[in-house]
């Protein structure tokens, strides 16, 4: 199923994923896709990245599934891996976006009476 977003939501998605920043657009898209995959969205081939640093993957997974469990140590591990405050903020935004958008998609499917993953 293809989800149609309002113009405001689409503008938000594009701003988070494509605006200039400390992280490149590819990383932001991979982070968003990974977080969304935690909620059941399939990851498109061009958004899979086996080179995603382990610290980033662990952080993204925690945000997507248990954001309330994120602690200072999680952020510090990204600092130790060489990420700046701005880069960590961007990664956090992209992970939260992916997790939130997939929940929106599931909600829209529920309203329409569709099952998750059904086309």
N, CA, C and O atoms as a printed pandas DataFrame, in Angstrom:
     atom_number atom_name residue_name chain_id  residue_number  x_coord  y_coord  z_coord
0              1         N          UNK        A               1    0.842   -1.178    0.000
1              2        CA          UNK        A               1    0.000    0.000    0.000
2              3         C          UNK        A               1    0.887    1.240    0.000
3              4         O          UNK        A               1    1.867    1.318    0.740
4              5         N          UNK        A               2    0.539    2.177   -0.814
5              6        CA          UNK        A               2    1.255    3.443   -0.846
6              7         C          UNK        A               2    0.496    4.439    0.009
7              8         O          UNK        A               2   -0.697    4.671   -0.189
8              9         N          UNK        A               3    1.198    5.015    0.951
9             10        CA          UNK        A               3    0.583    5.996    1.849
10            11         C          UNK        A               3    0.716    7.377    1.218
11            12         O          UNK        A               3    1.789    7.756    0.747
12            13         N          UNK        A               4   -0.372    8.114    1.214
13            14        CA          UNK        A               4   -0.349    9.489    0.742
14            15         C          UNK        A               4   -0.263   10.408    1.955
15            16         O          UNK        A               4   -1.137   10.384    2.822
16            17         N          UNK        A               5    0.782   11.209    2.013
17            18        CA          UNK        A               5    0.969   12.143    3.116
18            19         C          UNK        A               5    0.426   13.506    2.727
19            20         O          UNK        A               5    0.366   13.854    1.548
20            21         N          UNK        A               6    0.032   14.272    3.736
21            22        CA          UNK        A               6   -0.355   15.646    3.466
22            23         C          UNK        A               6    0.899   16.402    3.031
23            24         O          UNK        A               6    2.021   15.943    3.248
24            25         N          UNK        A               7    0.699   17.537    2.428
25            26        CA          UNK        A               7    1.839   18.350    1.977
26            27         C          UNK        A               7    2.729   18.732    3.163
27            28         O          UNK        A               7    3.953   18.756    3.034
28            29         N          UNK        A               8    2.129   19.028    4.307
29            30        CA          UNK        A               8    2.909   19.408    5.484
30            31         C          UNK        A               8    3.793   18.263    5.962
31            32         O          UNK        A               8    4.958   18.473    6.302
32            33         N          UNK        A               9    3.244   17.062    5.988
33            34        CA          UNK        A               9    4.030   15.908    6.428
34            35         C          UNK        A               9    5.136   15.614    5.430
35            36         O          UNK        A               9    6.268   15.339    5.826
36            37         N          UNK        A              10    4.829   15.667    4.157
37            38        CA          UNK        A              10    5.852   15.426    3.144
38            39         C          UNK        A              10    6.960   16.479    3.227
39            40         O          UNK        A              10    8.137   16.156    3.061
40            41         N          UNK        A              11    6.596   17.706    3.477
41            42        CA          UNK        A              11    7.589   18.777    3.622
42            43         C          UNK        A              11    8.475   18.520    4.840
43            44         O          UNK        A              11    9.685   18.738    4.780
44            45         N          UNK        A              12    7.886   18.062    5.939
45            46        CA          UNK        A              12    8.660   17.729    7.139
46            47         C          UNK        A              12    9.643   16.604    6.846
47            48         O          UNK        A              12   10.818   16.697    7.200
48            49         N          UNK        A              13    9.174   15.554    6.209
49            50        CA          UNK        A              13   10.031   14.412    5.872
50            51         C          UNK        A              13   11.211   14.872    5.025
51            52         O          UNK        A              13   12.358   14.541    5.325
52            53         N          UNK        A              14   10.942   15.618    3.990
53            54        CA          UNK        A              14   12.008   16.082    3.096
54            55         C          UNK        A              14   12.975   17.011    3.820
55            56         O          UNK        A              14   14.184   16.940    3.596
56            57         N          UNK        A              15   12.462   17.876    4.677
57            58        CA          UNK        A              15   13.343   18.798    5.413
58            59         C          UNK        A              15   14.297   18.030    6.317
59            60         O          UNK        A              15   15.489   18.333    6.363
60            61         N          UNK        A              16   13.782   17.043    7.032
61            62        CA          UNK        A              16   14.637   16.270    7.940
62            63         C          UNK        A              16   15.670   15.471    7.153
63            64         O          UNK        A              16   16.833   15.399    7.549
64            65         N          UNK        A              17   15.257   14.880    6.058
65            66        CA          UNK        A              17   16.149   13.981    5.337
66            67         C          UNK        A              17   17.099   14.664    4.368
67            68         O          UNK        A              17   18.152   14.108    4.053
68            69         N          UNK        A              18   16.757   15.854    3.884
69            70        CA          UNK        A              18   17.570   16.437    2.814
70            71         C          UNK        A              18   18.215   17.781    3.134
71            72         O          UNK        A              18   19.035   18.261    2.351
72            73         N          UNK        A              19   17.874   18.395    4.248
73            74        CA          UNK        A              19   18.475   19.693    4.580
74            75         C          UNK        A              19   19.971   19.533    4.837
75            76         O          UNK        A              19   20.415   18.477    5.288
76            77         N          UNK        A              20   20.743   20.568    4.556
77            78        CA          UNK        A              20   22.178   20.493    4.864
78            79         C          UNK        A              20   22.387   20.246    6.356
79            80         O          UNK        A              20   21.624   20.727    7.194
80            81         N          UNK        A              21   23.422   19.496    6.665
81            82        CA          UNK        A              21   23.704   19.210    8.065
82            83         C          UNK        A              21   25.054   18.545    8.234
83            84         O          UNK        A              21   25.837   18.454    7.289
84            85         N          UNK        A              22   25.323   18.078    9.448
85            86        CA          UNK        A              22   26.583   17.401    9.740
86            87         C          UNK        A              22   26.613   15.975    9.201
87            88         O          UNK        A              22   27.687   15.430    8.948
88            89         N          UNK        A              23   25.440   15.367    9.025
89            90        CA          UNK        A              23   25.373   14.018    8.459
90            91         C          UNK        A              23   24.954   14.124    7.004
91            92         O          UNK        A              23   24.252   15.056    6.612
92            93         N          UNK        A              24   25.391   13.159    6.211
93            94        CA          UNK        A              24   24.988   13.218    4.813
94            95         C          UNK        A              24   23.591   12.630    4.638
95            96         O          UNK        A              24   23.094   11.888    5.485
96            97         N          UNK        A              25   22.982   12.981    3.526
97            98        CA          UNK        A              25   21.608   12.571    3.246
98            99         C          UNK        A              25   21.470   11.056    3.240
99           100         O          UNK        A              25   20.469   10.527    3.722
100          101         N          UNK        A              26   22.446   10.359    2.708
101          102        CA          UNK        A              26   22.372    8.888    2.655
102          103         C          UNK        A              26   22.259    8.292    4.057
103          104         O          UNK        A              26   21.429    7.412    4.286
104          105         N          UNK        A              27   23.082    8.760    4.998
105          106        CA          UNK        A              27   23.014    8.262    6.363
106          107         C          UNK        A              27   21.646    8.556    6.969
107          108         O          UNK        A              27   21.053    7.696    7.621
108          109         N          UNK        A              28   21.148    9.766    6.754
109          110        CA          UNK        A              28   19.839   10.124    7.312
110          111         C          UNK        A              28   18.738    9.236    6.763
111          112         O          UNK        A              28   17.846    8.822    7.504
112          113         N          UNK        A              29   18.791    8.940    5.472
113          114        CA          UNK        A              29   17.773    8.069    4.868
114          115         C          UNK        A              29   17.876    6.635    5.389
115          116         O          UNK        A              29   16.858    5.982    5.617
116          117         N          UNK        A              30   19.091    6.152    5.574
117          118        CA          UNK        A              30   19.302    4.801    6.108
118          119         C          UNK        A              30   18.793    4.727    7.546
119          120         O          UNK        A              30   18.147    3.750    7.924
120          121         N          UNK        A              31   19.075    5.743    8.345
121          122        CA          UNK        A              31   18.614    5.780    9.734
122          123         C          UNK        A              31   17.086    5.796    9.782
123          124         O          UNK        A              31   16.484    5.047   10.552
124          125         N          UNK        A              32   16.461    6.634    8.975
125          126        CA          UNK        A              32   14.995    6.713    8.949
126          127         C          UNK        A              32   14.409    5.362    8.558
127          128         O          UNK        A              32   13.460    4.895    9.186
128          129         N          UNK        A              33   14.966    4.729    7.523
129          130        CA          UNK        A              33   14.457    3.439    7.051
130          131         C          UNK        A              33   14.626    2.348    8.107
131          132         O          UNK        A              33   13.738    1.515    8.292
132          133         N          UNK        A              34   15.759    2.354    8.793
133          134        CA          UNK        A              34   15.990    1.332    9.826
134          135         C          UNK        A              34   14.995    1.488   10.971
135          136         O          UNK        A              34   14.452    0.500   11.466
136          137         N          UNK        A              35   14.758    2.720   11.387
137          138        CA          UNK        A              35   13.792    2.947   12.463
138          139         C          UNK        A              35   12.391    2.543   12.019
139          140         O          UNK        A              35   11.644    1.950   12.797
140          141         N          UNK        A              36   12.033    2.853   10.797
141          142        CA          UNK        A              36   10.713    2.473   10.283
142          143         C          UNK        A              36   10.582    0.959   10.166
143          144         O          UNK        A              36    9.500    0.407   10.370
144          145         N          UNK        A              37   11.685    0.290    9.838
145          146        CA          UNK        A              37   11.656   -1.174    9.724
146          147         C          UNK        A              37   11.321   -1.824   11.065
147          148         O          UNK        A              37   10.727   -2.901   11.106
148          149         N          UNK        A              38   11.702   -1.171   12.155
149          150        CA          UNK        A              38   11.365   -1.698   13.478
150          151         C          UNK        A              38    9.859   -1.756   13.684
151          152         O          UNK        A              38    9.363   -2.554   14.479
152          153         N          UNK        A              39    9.134   -0.906   12.966
153          154        CA          UNK        A              39    7.679   -0.882   13.056
154          155         C          UNK        A              39    6.989   -1.675   11.970
155          156         O          UNK        A              39    5.761   -1.681   11.884
156          157         N          UNK        A              40    7.777   -2.350   11.131
157          158        CA          UNK        A              40    7.178   -3.231   10.139
158          159         C          UNK        A              40    7.321   -2.815    8.693
159          160         O          UNK        A              40    6.926   -3.571    7.805
160          161         N          UNK        A              41    7.877   -1.628    8.415
161          162        CA          UNK        A              41    8.044   -1.238    7.012
162          163         C          UNK        A              41    9.246   -1.975    6.433
163          164         O          UNK        A              41   10.291   -2.073    7.077
164          165         N          UNK        A              42    9.096   -2.490    5.223
165          166        CA          UNK        A              42   10.211   -3.145    4.544
166          167         C          UNK        A              42   11.255   -2.088    4.173
167          168         O          UNK        A              42   10.912   -0.967    3.797
168          169         N          UNK        A              43   12.514   -2.458    4.283
169          170        CA          UNK        A              43   13.588   -1.537    3.902
170          171         C          UNK        A              43   13.865   -1.720    2.415
171          172         O          UNK        A              43   14.153   -2.824    1.952
172          173         N          UNK        A              44   13.772   -0.629    1.685
173          174        CA          UNK        A              44   14.072   -0.666    0.258
174          175         C          UNK        A              44   15.558   -0.928    0.066
175          176         O          UNK        A              44   16.382   -0.518    0.883
176          177         N          UNK        A              45   15.892   -1.616   -1.019
177          178        CA          UNK        A              45   17.283   -2.019   -1.271
178          179         C          UNK        A              45   18.243   -0.842   -1.226
179          180         O          UNK        A              45   19.353   -0.980   -0.711
180          181         N          UNK        A              46   17.848    0.309   -1.752
181          182        CA          UNK        A              46   18.755    1.456   -1.794
182          183         C          UNK        A              46   18.919    2.133   -0.427
183          184         O          UNK        A              46   19.751    3.028   -0.279
184          185         N          UNK        A              47   18.132    1.714    0.574
185          186        CA          UNK        A              47   18.241    2.301    1.902
186          187         C          UNK        A              47   18.864    1.323    2.901
187          188         O          UNK        A              47   18.930    1.609    4.097
188          189         N          UNK        A              48   19.312    0.184    2.413
189          190        CA          UNK        A              48   20.022   -0.756    3.272
190          191         C          UNK        A              48   21.488   -0.370    3.270
191          192         O          UNK        A              48   22.037    0.007    2.234
192          193         N          UNK        A              49   22.105   -0.463    4.398
193          194        CA          UNK        A              49   23.501   -0.069    4.489
194          195         C          UNK        A              49   24.222   -0.957    5.493
195          196         O          UNK        A              49   24.167   -0.708    6.698
196          197         N          UNK        A              50   24.893   -1.987    5.004
197          198        CA          UNK        A              50   25.606   -2.865    5.931
198          199         C          UNK        A              50   26.772   -2.151    6.621
199          200         O          UNK        A              50   27.329   -2.675    7.585
200          201         N          UNK        A              51   27.145   -0.962    6.140
201          202        CA          UNK        A              51   28.252   -0.215    6.724
202          203         C          UNK        A              51   27.835    0.740    7.830
203          204         O          UNK        A              51   28.660    1.515    8.314
204          205         N          UNK        A              52   26.568    0.702    8.244
205          206        CA          UNK        A              52   26.112    1.574    9.317
206          207         C          UNK        A              52   26.892    1.236   10.588
207          208         O          UNK        A              52   26.889    0.084   11.022
208          209         N          UNK        A              53   27.560    2.223   11.188
209          210        CA          UNK        A              53   28.335    1.937   12.403
210          211         C          UNK        A              53   27.469    1.273   13.470
211          212         O          UNK        A              53   26.307    1.636   13.652
212          213         N          UNK        A              54   28.043    0.300   14.169
213          214        CA          UNK        A              54   27.300   -0.463   15.180
214          215         C          UNK        A              54   26.677    0.454   16.229
215          216         O          UNK        A              54   25.545    0.228   16.659
216          217         N          UNK        A              55   27.417    1.494   16.646
217          218        CA          UNK        A              55   26.899    2.410   17.662
218          219         C          UNK        A              55   25.642    3.116   17.172
219          220         O          UNK        A              55   24.695    3.315   17.933
220          221         N          UNK        A              56   25.640    3.494   15.889
221          222        CA          UNK        A              56   24.486    4.175   15.312
222          223         C          UNK        A              56   23.310    3.209   15.226
223          224         O          UNK        A              56   22.188    3.568   15.584
224          225         N          UNK        A              57   23.552    2.005   14.761
225          226        CA          UNK        A              57   22.483    1.019   14.649
226          227         C          UNK        A              57   21.830    0.724   15.989
227          228         O          UNK        A              57   20.605    0.651   16.086
228          229         N          UNK        A              58   22.640    0.557   17.011
229          230        CA          UNK        A              58   22.126    0.279   18.352
230          231         C          UNK        A              58   21.287    1.457   18.851
231          232         O          UNK        A              58   20.212    1.265   19.419
232          233         N          UNK        A              59   21.781    2.662   18.636
233          234        CA          UNK        A              59   21.079    3.876   19.057
234          235         C          UNK        A              59   19.751    4.029   18.326
235          236         O          UNK        A              59   18.729    4.328   18.945
236          237         N          UNK        A              60   19.764    3.826   17.020
237          238        CA          UNK        A              60   18.546    3.950   16.214
238          239         C          UNK        A              60   17.510    2.917   16.656
239          240         O          UNK        A              60   16.330    3.240   16.791
240          241         N          UNK        A              61   17.941    1.694   16.879
241          242        CA          UNK        A              61   17.019    0.650   17.309
242          243         C          UNK        A              61   16.389    0.999   18.659
243          244         O          UNK        A              61   15.203    0.755   18.881
244          245         N          UNK        A              62   17.188    1.567   19.549
245          246        CA          UNK        A              62   16.666    1.929   20.865
246          247         C          UNK        A              62   15.643    3.053   20.741
247          248         O          UNK        A              62   14.604    3.019   21.400
248          249         N          UNK        A              63   15.923    4.035   19.916
249          250        CA          UNK        A              63   14.974    5.133   19.721
250          251         C          UNK        A              63   13.679    4.602   19.111
251          252         O          UNK        A              63   12.587    4.984   19.531
252          253         N          UNK        A              64   13.802    3.735   18.135
253          254        CA          UNK        A              64   12.622    3.230   17.433
254          255         C          UNK        A              64   11.725    2.373   18.328
255          256         O          UNK        A              64   10.500    2.430   18.220
256          257         N          UNK        A              65   12.328    1.591   19.198
257          258        CA          UNK        A              65   11.545    0.640   19.988
258          259         C          UNK        A              65   11.347    1.043   21.449
259          260         O          UNK        A              65   10.322    0.717   22.048
260          261         N          UNK        A              66   12.309    1.742   22.018
261          262        CA          UNK        A              66   12.254    2.059   23.451
262          263         C          UNK        A              66   12.893    3.417   23.718
263          264         O          UNK        A              66   13.859    3.501   24.477
264          265         N          UNK        A              67   12.382    4.462   23.118
265          266        CA          UNK        A              67   12.996    5.783   23.243
266          267         C          UNK        A              67   13.139    6.223   24.695
267          268         O          UNK        A              67   14.078    6.941   25.036
268          269         N          UNK        A              68   12.237    5.807   25.533
269          270        CA          UNK        A              68   12.289    6.193   26.941
270          271         C          UNK        A              68   13.493    5.597   27.666
271          272         O          UNK        A              68   13.803    6.005   28.785
272          273         N          UNK        A              69   14.165    4.648   27.050
273          274        CA          UNK        A              69   15.338    4.016   27.660
274          275         C          UNK        A              69   16.669    4.659   27.242
275          276         O          UNK        A              69   17.728    4.261   27.726
276          277         N          UNK        A              70   16.615    5.634   26.360
277          278        CA          UNK        A              70   17.851    6.295   25.932
278          279         C          UNK        A              70   18.431    7.066   27.109
279          280         O          UNK        A              70   17.735    7.833   27.775
280          281         N          UNK        A              71   19.711    6.849   27.351
281          282        CA          UNK        A              71   20.397    7.488   28.476
282          283         C          UNK        A              71   21.645    8.212   27.961
283          284         O          UNK        A              71   22.028    8.070   26.800
284          285         N          UNK        A              72   22.255    8.974   28.832
285          286        CA          UNK        A              72   23.452    9.731   28.469
286          287         C          UNK        A              72   24.530    8.837   27.861
287          288         O          UNK        A              72   25.232    9.249   26.937
288          289         N          UNK        A              73   24.663    7.626   28.372
289          290        CA          UNK        A              73   25.680    6.706   27.861
290          291         C          UNK        A              73   25.489    6.360   26.399
291          292         O          UNK        A              73   26.463    6.123   25.685
292          293         N          UNK        A              74   24.240    6.328   25.942
293          294        CA          UNK        A              74   23.975    6.054   24.525
294          295         C          UNK        A              74   24.516    7.182   23.649
295          296         O          UNK        A              74   25.117    6.943   22.602
296          297         N          UNK        A              75   24.292    8.396   24.094
297          298        CA          UNK        A              75   24.785    9.564   23.358
298          299         C          UNK        A              75   26.302    9.621   23.439
299          300         O          UNK        A              75   26.967    9.929   22.450
300          301         N          UNK        A              76   26.848    9.328   24.603
301          302        CA          UNK        A              76   28.306    9.331   24.770
302          303         C          UNK        A              76   28.986    8.317   23.855
303          304         O          UNK        A              76   30.081    8.576   23.356
304          305         N          UNK        A              77   28.353    7.168   23.629
305          306        CA          UNK        A              77   28.959    6.172   22.735
306          307         C          UNK        A              77   29.057    6.716   21.315
307          308         O          UNK        A              77   29.994    6.388   20.588
308          309         N          UNK        A              78   28.097    7.544   20.916
309          310        CA          UNK        A              78   28.176    8.170   19.590
310          311         C          UNK        A              78   29.268    9.242   19.567
311          312         O          UNK        A              78   29.975    9.393   18.571
312          313         N          UNK        A              79   29.402    9.983   20.666
313          314        CA          UNK        A              79   30.510   10.951   20.765
314          315         C          UNK        A              79   31.844   10.236   20.623
315          316         O          UNK        A              79   32.709   10.676   19.865
316          317         N          UNK        A              80   32.016    9.134   21.351
317          318        CA          UNK        A              80   33.277    8.385   21.292
318          319         C          UNK        A              80   33.527    7.827   19.897
319          320         O          UNK        A              80   34.677    7.634   19.502
320          321         N          UNK        A              81   32.465    7.568   19.155
321          322        CA          UNK        A              81   32.608    7.063   17.790
322          323         C          UNK        A              81   32.919    8.189   16.804
323          324         O          UNK        A              81   33.113    7.937   15.615
324          325         N          UNK        A              82   32.966    9.439   17.296
325          326        CA          UNK        A              82   33.361   10.556   16.457
326          327         C          UNK        A              82   32.238   11.432   15.944
327          328         O          UNK        A              82   32.470   12.296   15.098
328          329         N          UNK        A              83   31.026   11.229   16.435
329          330        CA          UNK        A              83   29.904   12.035   15.978
330          331         C          UNK        A              83   29.783   13.306   16.810
331          332         O          UNK        A              83   29.931   13.279   18.032
332          333         N          UNK        A              84   29.512   14.416   16.133
333          334        CA          UNK        A              84   29.338   15.706   16.801
334          335         C          UNK        A              84   27.944   15.783   17.430
335          336         O          UNK        A              84   27.081   14.946   17.166
336          337         N          UNK        A              85   27.747   16.797   18.261
337          338        CA          UNK        A              85   26.419   17.038   18.850
338          339         C          UNK        A              85   25.373   17.209   17.750
339          340         O          UNK        A              85   24.280   16.650   17.835
340          341         N          UNK        A              86   25.713   17.984   16.718
341          342        CA          UNK        A              86   24.765   18.216   15.627
342          343         C          UNK        A              86   24.454   16.918   14.882
343          344         O          UNK        A              86   23.299   16.663   14.538
344          345         N          UNK        A              87   25.462   16.108   14.635
345          346        CA          UNK        A              87   25.240   14.834   13.946
346          347         C          UNK        A              87   24.355   13.917   14.780
347          348         O          UNK        A              87   23.472   13.250   14.241
348          349         N          UNK        A              88   24.580   13.878   16.075
349          350        CA          UNK        A              88   23.751   13.044   16.953
350          351         C          UNK        A              88   22.311   13.542   16.953
351          352         O          UNK        A              88   21.370   12.749   16.937
352          353         N          UNK        A              89   22.150   14.852   16.970
353          354        CA          UNK        A              89   20.796   15.423   16.889
354          355         C          UNK        A              89   20.110   15.014   15.591
355          356         O          UNK        A              89   18.941   14.628   15.603
356          357         N          UNK        A              90   20.826   15.094   14.474
357          358        CA          UNK        A              90   20.252   14.723   13.179
358          359         C          UNK        A              90   19.902   13.236   13.136
359          360         O          UNK        A              90   18.848   12.866   12.619
360          361         N          UNK        A              91   20.768   12.388   13.668
361          362        CA          UNK        A              91   20.496   10.949   13.724
362          363         C          UNK        A              91   19.251   10.695   14.570
363          364         O          UNK        A              91   18.401    9.879   14.213
364          365         N          UNK        A              92   19.155   11.397   15.685
365          366        CA          UNK        A              92   17.998   11.249   16.572
366          367         C          UNK        A              92   16.712   11.657   15.859
367          368         O          UNK        A              92   15.705   10.954   15.933
368          369         N          UNK        A              93   16.753   12.788   15.173
369          370        CA          UNK        A              93   15.573   13.246   14.427
370          371         C          UNK        A              93   15.155   12.236   13.369
371          372         O          UNK        A              93   13.968   11.942   13.224
372          373         N          UNK        A              94   16.109   11.710   12.640
373          374        CA          UNK        A              94   15.785   10.763   11.567
374          375         C          UNK        A              94   15.221    9.459   12.124
375          376         O          UNK        A              94   14.303    8.878   11.546
376          377         N          UNK        A              95   15.770    9.005   13.239
377          378        CA          UNK        A              95   15.252    7.788   13.863
378          379         C          UNK        A              95   13.836    8.019   14.387
379          380         O          UNK        A              95   12.957    7.175   14.209
380          381         N          UNK        A              96   13.620    9.152   15.026
381          382        CA          UNK        A              96   12.289    9.469   15.536
382          383         C          UNK        A              96   11.295    9.644   14.383
383          384         O          UNK        A              96   10.141    9.229   14.486
384          385         N          UNK        A              97   11.741   10.249   13.302
385          386        CA          UNK        A              97   10.889   10.405   12.126
386          387         C          UNK        A              97   10.476    9.044   11.575
387          388         O          UNK        A              97    9.296    8.810   11.317
388          389         N          UNK        A              98   11.437    8.155   11.398
389          390        CA          UNK        A              98   11.122    6.825   10.872
390          391         C          UNK        A              98   10.145    6.076   11.755
391          392         O          UNK        A              98    9.191    5.471   11.265
392          393         N          UNK        A              99   10.386    6.118   13.071
393          394        CA          UNK        A              99    9.502    5.436   14.011
394          395         C          UNK        A              99    8.108    6.061   14.008
395          396         O          UNK        A              99    7.104    5.350   14.048
396          397         N          UNK        A             100    8.052    7.375   13.961
397          398        CA          UNK        A             100    6.760    8.062   13.977
398          399         C          UNK        A             100    5.973    7.888   12.693
399          400         O          UNK        A             100    4.763    7.663   12.725
400          401         N          UNK        A             101    6.651    7.990   11.570
401          402        CA          UNK        A             101    5.954    7.872   10.284
402          403         C          UNK        A             101    5.399    6.465   10.086
403          404         O          UNK        A             101    4.291    6.308    9.573
404          405         N          UNK        A             102    6.150    5.444   10.483
405          406        CA          UNK        A             102    5.624    4.088   10.310
406          407         C          UNK        A             102    4.401    3.872   11.202
407          408         O          UNK        A             102    3.489    3.132   10.835
408          409         N          UNK        A             103    4.380    4.508   12.357
409          410        CA          UNK        A             103    3.188    4.419   13.210
410          411         C          UNK        A             103    2.006    5.139   12.565
411          412         O          UNK        A             103    0.869    4.676   12.648
412          413         N          UNK        A             104    2.280    6.270   11.926
413          414        CA          UNK        A             104    1.236    6.969   11.181
414          415         C          UNK        A             104    0.701    6.078   10.063
415          416         O          UNK        A             104   -0.510    5.986    9.864
416          417         N          UNK        A             105    1.598    5.428    9.340
417          418        CA          UNK        A             105    1.186    4.534    8.258
418          419         C          UNK        A             105    0.300    3.411    8.785
419          420         O          UNK        A             105   -0.730    3.096    8.189
420          421         N          UNK        A             106    0.699    2.809    9.899
421          422        CA          UNK        A             106   -0.084    1.727   10.493
422          423         C          UNK        A             106   -1.447    2.241   10.952
423          424         O          UNK        A             106   -2.452    1.546   10.804
424          425         N          UNK        A             107   -1.486    3.430   11.497
425          426        CA          UNK        A             107   -2.751    4.025   11.906
426          427         C          UNK        A             107   -3.670    4.269   10.725
427          428         O          UNK        A             107   -4.871    4.011   10.803
428          429         N          UNK        A             108   -3.109    4.766    9.629
429          430        CA          UNK        A             108   -3.914    4.989    8.430
430          431         C          UNK        A             108   -4.446    3.670    7.881
431          432         O          UNK        A             108   -5.589    3.594    7.429
432          433         N          UNK        A             109   -3.612    2.631    7.923
433          434        CA          UNK        A             109   -4.066    1.325    7.473
434          435         C          UNK        A             109   -5.196    0.808    8.358
435          436         O          UNK        A             109   -6.162    0.232    7.857
436          437         N          UNK        A             110   -5.082    1.007    9.662
437          438        CA          UNK        A             110   -6.109    0.541   10.591
438          439         C          UNK        A             110   -7.434    1.243   10.336
439          440         O          UNK        A             110   -8.495    0.619   10.360
440          441         N          UNK        A             111   -7.364    2.543   10.091
441          442        CA          UNK        A             111   -8.577    3.304    9.813
442          443         C          UNK        A             111   -9.244    2.790    8.542
443          444         O          UNK        A             111  -10.470    2.750    8.450
444          445         N          UNK        A             112   -8.438    2.401    7.573
445          446        CA          UNK        A             112   -8.970    1.893    6.308
446          447         C          UNK        A             112   -9.305    0.405    6.377
447          448         O          UNK        A             112   -9.797   -0.168    5.404
448          449         N          UNK        A             113   -9.040   -0.220    7.524
449          450        CA          UNK        A             113   -9.361   -1.628    7.702
450          451         C          UNK        A             113   -8.378   -2.576    7.069
451          452         O          UNK        A             113   -8.719   -3.728    6.798
452          453         N          UNK        A             114   -7.162   -2.122    6.825
453          454        CA          UNK        A             114   -6.136   -2.967    6.204
454          455         C          UNK        A             114   -5.245   -3.553    7.272
455          456         O          UNK        A             114   -5.121   -3.006    8.367
456          457         N          UNK        A             115   -4.630   -4.662    6.946
457          458        CA          UNK        A             115   -3.680   -5.275    7.846
458          459         C          UNK        A             115   -2.279   -4.734    7.560
459          460         O          UNK        A             115   -1.969   -4.346    6.433
460          461         N          UNK        A             116   -1.444   -4.714    8.590
461          462        CA          UNK        A             116   -0.054   -4.277    8.416
462          463         C          UNK        A             116    0.630   -5.167    7.423
463          464         O          UNK        A             116    0.522   -6.391    7.495
464          465         N          UNK        A             117    1.339   -4.559    6.488
465          466        CA          UNK        A             117    2.094   -5.309    5.487
466          467         C          UNK        A             117    1.258   -5.700    4.276
467          468         O          UNK        A             117    1.807   -6.204    3.297
468          469         N          UNK        A             118   -0.053   -5.482    4.314
469          470        CA          UNK        A             118   -0.897   -5.830    3.166
470          471         C          UNK        A             118   -0.780   -4.753    2.105
471          472         O          UNK        A             118   -0.670   -3.568    2.419
472          473         N          UNK        A             119   -0.805   -5.164    0.864
473          474        CA          UNK        A             119   -0.718   -4.200   -0.229
474          475         C          UNK        A             119   -2.072   -3.901   -0.794
475          476         O          UNK        A             119   -2.191   -3.105   -1.726
